[in-house]
Amino acid sequence: MGLPVRDGAPGAAGEGDLQHHRRPWLRAAEGADQLVTLLGPVRADLDAAHRGVVAGGGALSALAELGVVRASWERRIDQARGECGSLAGNLREAVRVQSRSNEAVKSGFDAVGTPAAVSAGTAAAAASGTPGDGGVR
């Protein structure tokens, strides 16, 4: 579905039309899904990296701080995974909504007809003497 662009503003593919394409949205959703997957094992990796630290650290006060920092990172990882998963779904939904909207707009324009077709119909009606405009002259 393309819409005219005024005053020589650039359009998609040099056609002077505004166009919506699904692919960038779907690629962004795929990227968000990949982030969810990549972040999946991070908590286990963080846990493995901290195992020996606590055992070998004894009563160091820095270990308490390390635990607080680790808990903060775990929350951030979980939040990032959740946000990326939500974002992927929202991007796919945007594609579905935009596609439905494009079809509705296209159907609306198709139902109206083009100005050339309307003018031709009015001219033919005038030539034949029948009112093509509902009798209004």
C-alpha positions, 0 to 999 in steps of 0.5 A: 500500500503506497500513499503519495508523498508531496513536494518531492519528498523521498519515497520508498524505492524512488517511487514517491510512495510511503510503504510499510515492509514487514521484514525489518519488524520481523528481523527486530523480533528475531533479534529480540528472541536471540537475546532471550536465548543468549541470556538464558545460560548467563545466570548459570555461568554467573553461578559457576564463576562465583562458586569458588570465590565464596569457599576461598574467601573466608570471612572477607567483608567484600564477599557480602558486597559481592553477593549484593552485586550478584543478586543485582545482576541476576535481577537485571538478567531476568528483566532483560530476558523478560523485556526482550521476550515481550518486545519480540511479541510486540514487534510481531503484533505491530506487523499484524496490526499494520498489515490489517490496517494496510488492507483496510486502507487499500480496500477503502481506496479500491471502493472509491475508485480513481478520479479519472474513472469518476470523471469518465463516468460523469462525462459519459452520463452527461453525453447520454443525457442521464444524470450521473451525479444523482440529478444534481447539476 
